[in-house]
Amino acid sequence: MLLVLPLCAKGQELKDLQAQFDKESNAVHKAKMLNRLGEAQFAEVRRAERAGDSSIVGLTLEKYRDNVRAAFDSLKKQHPDAEKQPNGYRHLEIELRKGIREVKESLLIAPEPYQPPLELVRLDLLAMDDELLKLLFPLRPLNQKSPLPQPEKQP
């Protein structure tokens, strides 16, 4: 009985954090809230992995990806110039890197049928990360294709 109580409390905490995240209208606050919500989701993923429940792992990581996208879309709408207002974008970048690592770790231990959806989540997170970096650093070489280096002429 005592072991079930902490699990219920953690599940309720995740639901409460998700509800707060969904209600938040300020994009920067939403990006900052993603840190706590993401940690709760990753804790749920680890618990499901220990229990061998791969479907919960997949659903939780897909919900995480959807939350990242919601925060990112909200930031782009409210603060379109990331270079001038980088606060929320930087919080999101840090959280996104953690999420990419978590998905990679889950991919390593996921059974074969669950790997393709997790790979899609990883690719979506990587695409958002690339777009985020381009918005934060628009005039950097990352955004420009560099010509192939020319071989030096030897005398």
C-alpha positions, 0 to 999 in steps of 0.5 A: 500500500505504501509503495502505490502511494508515491506512484499515484502522487507522481502520476498526479504531479505529471497530470498537474504539470501538464494541465498548467503547461496547457493553460500557460499563455506566456510563451517564455513561461511555457518554455521554462515550465517545460523543464519541470514537465519534461523531468516528470515525463522522463521519470515516467519513461524510466518507470515504464522502462523498468516495468517493461511497458514500452507502449507507455514509454512511446506515448510519453515521449510522443507527448513530450515531443508535442509539448516541445512543439507547442512551446516552440510554436508559441515562442515563434508566434509571440517572439518571432525575433529569437536573436533579440529576445532569446530567453525562452528560446535558450531555455527550450534549447537546453530542454530539447537537448535533454529530450534528445538524449532521453529518446536516444537512451530509450531507443537503445533498450526499446524492443524492435516493434517500438523503435520506429516510432521512437526514431520518428520522435528523435528525428522530430526533436532533432529537426526542431533543434536545428530550426531553433539554432537557426533562429537563435543564430541567423547570420552564422555559418550554420545557416549557410552552405559552405563551398567545398574546400579547394585542394591546394596546388602543390609546386 
